[in-house]
Amino acid sequence: MKTWFSKYWKKLALLAAALLLGMVSSEVAYRIYTTAKYHKVLRNFSSPPWVLHPGQSFEYLMAPNTRGRLHFLTDTSRAFSYIINRDGFRGRPFDGAGPDVAKVLLLGDSYTFGWGLEEDAPRFPRLVERALNADGPTIRCLVYNAGMPGYNTEQEHHLLSRLGREHAFDLVALNYAMNDAEPQHTVPIPPRQYYRYCGLWLPERLKEILNAKLFGGRSVFHVRKSTPSFDYLVGFGPDSPKAKASRDALEGIARWCHARGIALVVFILPDVSQPLDASYPWTPIHEKVGQWGRMLGVPTFDLLPTFRDRPHHEYMIEGDGHPNARAHQLIAESILPAVRSTLGAARVRDE
């Protein structure tokens, strides 16, 4: 006597195969659709001075040899002047320097770039260079500002690799901001970046839709898409891959510098848009990045103690949150001793 299973197993197998084929086909179709939609956005994207580099790990740069005014992100009625050099950065171009001139590269995001400050305003890369050369009649040190608004640690790692193929540096200083574990959102994000932590794309999108349509935006279903968040502590949670990606990028920067005999220091910059007293919310991030530096053997300096208990509104651009000129002055004064001593040690080692 045949059992129920023996009687219907072929039909069940065909049904299972059809379901599997349907899921695979849906996943492939969704990936093709999402990628095509992204490329359509790229073709229509225009937001000077950003220049897209699809397929590159750093994804975007700034248009070389441009100048103009950039609008604030929150108050678009306000803007500030900028000048981009021939290399696509703010500040001095990467022109050649003699063997007796030390070259310092400052990596970072909008803090290092000097977002919100007029072109003629003092920014900490410029202030550090000025101080390093203040006690001599000739320029002995050049400081290059490679700050790119919106960049995270991974992009800074890839940018360093590119710049290092074209230029030589004596010191690399990474300025770590509180959102450096978050994905960039300045330009359209490639789907492969959105879904980098997901085995399948379509189920993640379906979970997003269900959360939005059925549960009023509440995260009933956990979505692993790599999307920016303003709650930076979530990115440093125990189950978040964002912090791991940032830490791995920092390790990559350290290995890159070590392999070439280039000194590296890390400066952790506080978020001046937040109260700088005991209620400051991002202290765990400062502590975690400091631990990374110690584990990697990289000199790491936390600037939060320097800013601690100061009125934060006196150090932020009103209506924007980025460091103002007063904050840039304090940052320059804080990082100058470490830059000077590290450069000195590097020069002695080279001799």
NORNOR-V160785 format. One record per backbone hydrogen bond with DSSP energy under -1.0 kcal/mol. CO is the residue of the C=O (numbers start at 0). NH is the residue of the N-H. Records with the same first field share a line. If there is no record, write none. Layout:
CO: NH, NH
This chain:
2: 6
3: 7
4: 8
7: 11
8: 12
9: 13
10: 14
11: 15
12: 16
13: 17
14: 18
15: 19
16: 20
17: 21
18: 22
19: 23
20: 24
21: 25
22: 26
23: 27
24: 28
25: 29
26: 30
27: 31
28: 32
29: 33
30: 34
31: 35
32: 36
33: 37
34: 38
35: 39
36: 40
37: 41
38: 42
39: 43
46: 49
48: 62
50: 60
52: 55
57: 59
58: 52
60: 50
65: 83
67: 81
69: 79
74: 77
77: 71
79: 69
81: 67
84: 64, 87
88: 84
92: 94
97: 100
101: 141
102: 169, 170
103: 143
104: 172
105: 145
106: 174
107: 147
108: 112
109: 113, 114
113: 116
117: 120
122: 126
123: 127
124: 128
125: 129
126: 130
127: 131
128: 132
132: 135
139: 101
141: 103
143: 105
147: 150
151: 155
152: 156
153: 157
154: 158
155: 159
156: 160
157: 161
158: 162
159: 163
162: 165, 166
169: 262
170: 104
171: 264
172: 106
173: 266
175: 268
176: 179
178: 181
179: 152
189: 192, 193
190: 194
192: 195
193: 225
194: 197
200: 204
201: 205
202: 206
203: 207
204: 208
205: 209
206: 210
207: 211
208: 212
209: 213, 214
210: 216
214: 217
217: 219
224: 226
229: 231
230: 233
233: 236
234: 242
236: 239
240: 244
241: 245
242: 246
243: 247
244: 248
245: 249
246: 250
247: 251
248: 252
249: 253
250: 254
251: 255
252: 256
253: 257
254: 258
256: 261
257: 260
262: 171
264: 173
265: 300
266: 175
267: 302
270: 273
275: 308
276: 279
281: 284, 285
282: 286
283: 287
284: 288
285: 289
286: 290
287: 291
288: 292
289: 293
290: 294
291: 295
292: 297
298: 265
300: 267
302: 306
303: 307
306: 309
310: 313
311: 314
314: 323
316: 319, 320
321: 316
323: 327
324: 328
325: 329
326: 330
327: 331
328: 332
329: 333
330: 334
331: 335
334: 338
335: 339
336: 340
337: 341
338: 342
339: 343
340: 344
341: 345
342: 346
343: 347
344: 348
345: 349
346: 350
